[in-house]
């Protein structure tokens, strides 16, 4: 078990289900993508900008930042798994323009 799983197991063991729920779904709504990038860079000055509960320490926040997937604009391409704003939907599957041009170039 890594440090994140140990922390989550400890919270569940002590009966802090509200804290687990906050870490799994509530915290992402209060952290901006730029702040998330700064947390991943181990920039502790971001703590001054965030309003966090007193039980949430820096180590837990740092581990959380690598567990959460940042919200990105666009739709995920089924071929390259990148988010793109422009593309084509074919049989309810999104294909970005870059992959579409590669496929058309193969013909």
Backbone as a chain_set.jsonl record, in Angstrom:
{"seq": "XXXXXXXXXXXXXXXXXXXXXXXXXXXXXXXXXXXXXXXXXXXXXXXXXXXXXXXXXXXXXXXXXXXXXXXXXXXXXXXXXXXXXXXXXXXXXXXXXXXXXXXXXXX", "coords": {"N": [[0.827, -1.186, 0.0], [0.486, 2.206, -0.807], [1.243, 5.557, 0.35], [-1.044, 7.152, 0.069], [-3.209, 5.313, 0.005], [-2.94, 4.23, 2.562], [-3.534, 6.48, 4.12], [-6.224, 6.943, 3.391], [-7.375, 4.542, 4.275], [-6.926, 4.793, 7.0], [-8.543, 7.019, 7.589], [-11.084, 5.939, 7.045], [-11.141, 3.883, 8.911], [-11.215, 5.311, 11.292], [-13.705, 6.363, 11.107], [-14.273, 8.637, 9.572], [-15.957, 9.308, 7.251], [-17.003, 11.474, 5.885], [-14.785, 13.05, 5.417], [-13.356, 11.425, 3.66], [-15.125, 11.386, 1.5], [-14.994, 14.093, 0.856], [-12.327, 14.306, -0.005], [-12.411, 12.626, -2.224], [-14.351, 13.693, -3.988], [-15.129, 16.354, -3.416], [-12.994, 18.163, -3.102], [-11.811, 18.687, -5.586], [-13.484, 20.513, -6.749], [-12.897, 22.881, -5.502], [-10.32, 23.549, -6.11], [-8.359, 25.174, -8.438], [-7.274, 24.518, -11.855], [-4.69, 25.617, -12.341], [-3.74, 25.904, -9.768], [-3.677, 23.24, -9.029], [-1.619, 22.312, -10.659], [0.5, 23.705, -9.519], [0.522, 22.564, -6.973], [1.323, 20.001, -7.617], [3.906, 20.593, -8.344], [5.066, 20.912, -5.955], [4.796, 23.354, -4.634], [4.401, 25.166, -1.947], [3.304, 27.624, -1.43], [0.821, 27.838, -2.474], [-0.966, 27.118, -0.581], [-1.71, 29.386, 0.786], [-3.581, 30.528, -0.857], [-5.683, 28.767, -0.98], [-8.682, 27.64, 0.604], [-8.863, 25.466, 3.009], [-9.835, 22.598, 4.963], [-8.852, 22.265, 8.438], [-7.83, 19.722, 9.069], [-6.612, 18.723, 6.829], [-3.541, 18.089, 5.68], [-0.353, 19.088, 4.176], [1.024, 16.913, 2.965], [-0.991, 15.043, 2.429], [-2.541, 16.524, 0.646], [-0.701, 16.841, -1.425], [-0.294, 14.166, -2.264], [-2.913, 13.654, -3.066], [-3.091, 15.326, -5.295], [-1.8, 13.959, -7.32], [-3.447, 11.849, -7.695], [-5.83, 12.767, -8.741], [-7.485, 13.544, -11.762], [-6.94, 16.182, -13.907], [-9.372, 18.602, -14.918], [-10.085, 19.012, -18.237], [-10.539, 20.884, -21.213], [-12.626, 20.094, -24.001], [-13.091, 17.0, -25.879], [-12.404, 13.558, -25.368], [-10.36, 11.797, -27.574], [-10.857, 8.716, -29.253], [-8.798, 7.346, -30.41], [-6.195, 8.493, -29.908], [-6.39, 9.213, -27.274], [-6.254, 11.823, -26.32], [-7.386, 15.048, -25.279], [-9.409, 17.018, -27.311], [-10.63, 19.904, -28.963], [-11.7, 20.163, -31.46], [-13.091, 18.03, -33.887], [-14.456, 14.952, -35.224], [-17.498, 13.195, -34.903], [-18.121, 9.87, -35.095], [-20.27, 7.278, -35.412], [-21.062, 7.603, -32.698], [-18.569, 7.914, -31.536], [-15.768, 9.877, -30.754], [-13.402, 11.415, -32.815], [-10.429, 13.064, -33.1], [-9.314, 15.917, -35.045], [-6.63, 15.742, -35.823], [-5.988, 12.963, -35.75], [-7.874, 12.115, -37.592], [-6.98, 13.307, -39.958], [-4.588, 11.917, -40.242], [-5.555, 9.339, -40.725], [-6.948, 9.729, -43.112], [-4.802, 10.369, -44.727], [-3.579, 7.934, -45.078], [-4.925, 6.587, -47.043]], "CA": [[0.0, 0.0, 0.0], [1.225, 3.45, -0.811], [0.873, 6.502, 1.41], [-2.427, 7.602, -0.14], [-4.115, 4.255, 0.428], [-2.856, 4.145, 4.017], [-4.251, 7.622, 4.677], [-7.655, 6.715, 3.184], [-7.772, 3.452, 5.167], [-6.929, 5.342, 8.353], [-9.735, 7.852, 7.723], [-12.249, 5.05, 7.11], [-11.058, 3.162, 10.172], [-11.614, 6.218, 12.365], [-15.088, 6.773, 10.9], [-14.351, 9.954, 8.938], [-16.428, 9.104, 5.881], [-17.196, 12.775, 5.265], [-13.475, 13.485, 4.937], [-13.047, 10.607, 2.48], [-15.98, 11.891, 0.44], [-14.45, 15.39, 0.476], [-11.103, 14.089, -0.78], [-12.69, 11.952, -3.485], [-15.161, 14.445, -4.951], [-15.368, 17.744, -3.08], [-11.803, 19.001, -3.172], [-11.526, 19.077, -6.965], [-14.306, 21.672, -7.083], [-12.362, 24.09, -4.884], [-8.949, 23.765, -6.559], [-8.261, 25.527, -9.859], [-6.241, 23.73, -12.556], [-3.36, 26.198, -12.143], [-3.332, 25.558, -8.407], [-3.361, 21.819, -9.048], [-0.281, 22.19, -11.245], [1.462, 24.193, -8.524], [0.615, 21.56, -5.908], [2.141, 18.912, -8.175], [5.283, 21.066, -8.377], [5.456, 21.013, -4.548], [4.813, 24.769, -4.306], [3.567, 25.289, -0.755], [2.675, 28.941, -1.347], [-0.566, 27.705, -2.914], [-1.79, 26.953, 0.622], [-2.231, 30.701, 1.163], [-4.692, 30.845, -1.744], [-6.755, 27.787, -0.815], [-9.393, 27.532, 1.875], [-8.903, 24.03, 3.25], [-10.123, 22.241, 6.354], [-7.617, 22.155, 9.231], [-7.317, 18.354, 9.145], [-5.944, 18.386, 5.565], [-2.154, 18.547, 5.705], [0.278, 19.243, 2.87], [1.365, 15.613, 2.389], [-2.219, 14.464, 1.888], [-2.895, 17.323, -0.523], [0.278, 16.527, -2.474], [-0.641, 12.836, -2.771], [-4.202, 13.794, -3.75], [-2.912, 15.995, -6.585], [-1.397, 12.978, -8.328], [-4.55, 10.901, -7.877], [-6.948, 13.392, -9.439], [-7.265, 13.879, -13.162], [-7.389, 17.561, -14.089], [-10.447, 18.811, -15.881], [-9.569, 19.615, -19.456], [-11.593, 21.219, -22.16], [-12.663, 19.249, -25.179], [-13.571, 15.636, -25.771], [-11.302, 12.615, -25.506], [-10.307, 11.046, -28.827], [-10.786, 7.278, -28.99], [-7.576, 6.794, -30.995], [-4.969, 8.963, -29.255], [-6.715, 9.48, -25.869], [-5.986, 13.214, -25.962], [-8.564, 15.905, -25.35], [-9.376, 17.939, -28.437], [-11.85, 20.693, -29.103], [-12.239, 19.973, -32.796], [-13.031, 16.661, -34.362], [-15.64, 14.39, -35.85], [-18.137, 12.099, -34.19], [-18.467, 8.804, -36.025], [-20.939, 6.216, -34.671], [-20.989, 7.987, -31.291], [-17.172, 7.913, -31.088], [-15.121, 11.123, -31.137], [-12.074, 11.307, -33.42], [-9.902, 14.421, -33.248], [-8.921, 16.273, -36.416], [-5.272, 15.262, -36.094], [-6.069, 11.531, -36.074], [-8.667, 11.988, -38.804], [-6.105, 13.628, -41.086], [-3.637, 10.804, -40.391], [-6.275, 8.221, -41.343], [-7.221, 10.098, -44.504], [-3.526, 10.341, -45.445], [-3.191, 6.544, -45.336], [-5.637, 6.041, -48.198]], "C": [[0.871, 1.249, 0.0], [0.66, 4.386, 0.26], [-0.577, 6.968, 1.293], [-3.423, 6.557, 0.356], [-4.096, 4.074, 1.942], [-3.639, 5.272, 4.679], [-5.762, 7.424, 4.542], [-8.159, 5.593, 4.105], [-7.846, 3.933, 6.612], [-8.166, 6.209, 8.58], [-10.995, 6.997, 7.84], [-12.284, 4.318, 8.445], [-11.526, 4.016, 11.346], [-13.024, 6.765, 12.175], [-15.267, 8.138, 10.276], [-14.762, 9.815, 7.471], [-16.655, 10.422, 5.158], [-15.878, 13.326, 4.722], [-13.065, 12.718, 3.687], [-13.842, 11.101, 1.286], [-15.47, 13.244, -0.07], [-13.199, 15.223, -0.378], [-11.389, 13.473, -2.144], [-13.455, 12.828, -4.471], [-15.278, 15.93, -4.649], [-14.18, 18.666, -3.289], [-11.516, 19.493, -4.582], [-12.329, 20.302, -7.378], [-13.744, 22.968, -6.51], [-10.931, 24.411, -5.313], [-8.952, 24.045, -8.059], [-7.183, 24.687, -10.539], [-4.828, 24.3, -12.396], [-2.838, 25.895, -10.742], [-2.963, 24.084, -8.31], [-1.963, 21.583, -9.617], [0.786, 22.648, -10.253], [1.61, 23.228, -7.358], [1.489, 20.409, -6.379], [3.614, 19.291, -8.251], [5.851, 21.272, -6.974], [5.639, 22.47, -4.12], [3.856, 25.011, -3.139], [2.935, 26.663, -0.597], [1.224, 28.903, -1.806], [-1.503, 27.525, -1.715], [-2.386, 28.279, 1.087], [-3.464, 31.068, 0.348], [-5.898, 29.94, -1.52], [-7.399, 27.888, 0.564], [-9.638, 26.044, 2.106], [-9.258, 23.751, 4.699], [-8.819, 22.036, 7.133], [-7.035, 20.746, 9.308], [-6.538, 17.945, 7.903], [-4.535, 18.952, 5.576], [-1.563, 18.546, 4.29], [0.569, 17.896, 2.212], [0.146, 14.938, 1.762], [-2.647, 15.201, 0.625], [-1.978, 17.017, -1.701], [-0.011, 15.158, -3.088], [-1.952, 12.88, -3.558], [-4.017, 14.384, -5.144], [-2.487, 15.027, -7.686], [-2.471, 11.938, -8.588], [-5.666, 11.461, -8.745], [-6.543, 13.717, -10.874], [-7.772, 15.302, -13.388], [-8.485, 17.662, -15.128], [-9.876, 19.558, -17.076], [-10.724, 19.894, -20.396], [-11.498, 20.304, -23.37], [-13.192, 17.866, -24.868], [-12.407, 14.695, -26.027], [-11.427, 11.828, -26.808], [-10.159, 9.558, -28.511], [-9.503, 6.654, -29.528], [-6.311, 7.195, -30.24], [-5.153, 9.269, -27.773], [-6.324, 10.868, -25.393], [-7.293, 13.993, -26.059], [-8.391, 16.9, -26.479], [-10.701, 18.672, -28.516], [-12.508, 20.461, -30.459], [-12.065, 18.532, -33.221], [-14.349, 16.236, -34.966], [-16.183, 13.26, -34.981], [-18.613, 11.081, -35.221], [-18.992, 7.634, -35.211], [-20.775, 6.398, -33.162], [-19.588, 7.885, -30.702], [-16.514, 9.177, -31.618], [-13.722, 10.85, -31.656], [-11.577, 12.728, -33.651], [-9.44, 14.648, -34.682], [-7.54, 15.733, -36.771], [-5.278, 13.782, -36.49], [-6.838, 11.314, -37.37], [-7.823, 12.283, -40.038], [-5.065, 12.543, -41.32], [-4.303, 9.623, -41.099], [-6.534, 8.513, -42.807], [-5.949, 10.064, -45.348], [-3.069, 8.938, -45.775], [-3.816, 5.982, -46.586], [-4.926, 6.312, -49.484]], "O": [[1.866, 1.33, 0.72], [-0.279, 4.039, 0.976], [-1.257, 7.156, 2.302], [-4.378, 6.894, 1.056], [-5.134, 3.792, 2.541], [-4.327, 5.054, 5.677], [-6.505, 7.709, 5.482], [-9.256, 5.693, 4.654], [-8.732, 3.523, 7.361], [-8.776, 6.145, 9.648], [-11.876, 7.299, 8.646], [-13.351, 4.156, 9.039], [-12.153, 3.515, 12.279], [-13.494, 7.55, 12.998], [-16.324, 8.747, 10.437], [-14.003, 10.164, 6.568], [-16.514, 10.484, 3.937], [-15.86, 13.991, 3.687], [-12.493, 13.292, 2.761], [-13.306, 11.223, 0.185], [-15.507, 13.515, -1.27], [-13.033, 15.928, -1.373], [-10.691, 13.764, -3.115], [-13.234, 12.722, -5.678], [-15.512, 16.71, -5.572], [-14.358, 19.838, -3.622], [-11.023, 20.608, -4.755], [-11.907, 21.052, -8.258], [-14.085, 24.049, -6.99], [-10.387, 25.442, -4.917], [-9.477, 23.259, -8.849], [-6.274, 24.194, -9.872], [-3.866, 23.536, -12.322], [-1.645, 25.658, -10.552], [-2.036, 23.721, -7.585], [-1.214, 20.748, -9.109], [1.854, 22.043, -10.162], [2.702, 23.084, -6.809], [2.308, 19.899, -5.615], [4.481, 18.417, -8.226], [6.976, 21.747, -6.817], [6.533, 22.78, -3.333], [2.641, 25.056, -3.327], [2.103, 26.851, 0.291], [0.473, 29.845, -1.551], [-2.706, 27.758, -1.831], [-3.446, 28.298, 1.712], [-4.305, 31.839, 0.812], [-7.023, 30.321, -1.844], [-6.734, 28.183, 1.557], [-10.509, 25.441, 1.48], [-9.006, 24.583, 5.57], [-7.798, 21.675, 6.548], [-5.847, 20.596, 9.59], [-5.865, 16.914, 7.918], [-4.353, 20.167, 5.491], [-2.185, 18.07, 3.341], [0.374, 17.757, 1.005], [0.243, 14.335, 0.694], [-3.067, 14.58, -0.351], [-2.431, 16.944, -2.844], [0.025, 15.011, -4.309], [-2.085, 12.223, -4.59], [-4.712, 13.985, -6.079], [-2.784, 15.254, -8.858], [-2.416, 11.222, -9.588], [-6.371, 10.705, -9.413], [-5.41, 14.11, -11.148], [-8.929, 15.594, -13.085], [-8.518, 16.901, -16.095], [-9.257, 20.612, -16.927], [-11.752, 19.216, -20.367], [-10.424, 19.808, -23.712], [-13.671, 17.588, -23.769], [-11.518, 15.006, -26.82], [-12.48, 11.262, -27.102], [-9.416, 9.186, -27.602], [-9.154, 5.539, -29.138], [-5.455, 6.354, -29.962], [-4.177, 9.556, -27.08], [-6.088, 11.076, -24.203], [-8.187, 13.638, -26.826], [-7.351, 17.548, -26.592], [-11.753, 18.13, -28.178], [-13.729, 20.551, -30.588], [-11.042, 17.899, -32.957], [-15.243, 17.053, -35.19], [-15.428, 12.477, -34.403], [-19.408, 11.399, -36.106], [-18.258, 7.055, -34.41], [-20.399, 5.47, -32.447], [-19.439, 7.78, -29.485], [-16.675, 9.52, -32.789], [-12.944, 10.139, -31.019], [-12.24, 13.511, -34.331], [-9.207, 13.702, -35.434], [-7.312, 15.312, -37.905], [-4.634, 13.401, -37.468], [-6.497, 10.432, -38.158], [-7.937, 11.591, -41.05], [-4.696, 12.273, -42.463], [-3.699, 8.985, -41.961], [-6.358, 7.638, -43.656], [-6.001, 9.766, -46.541], [-2.245, 8.761, -46.672], [-3.312, 5.01, -47.147], [-5.401, 5.914, -50.548]]}, "num_chains": 1, "name": "protein.A"}
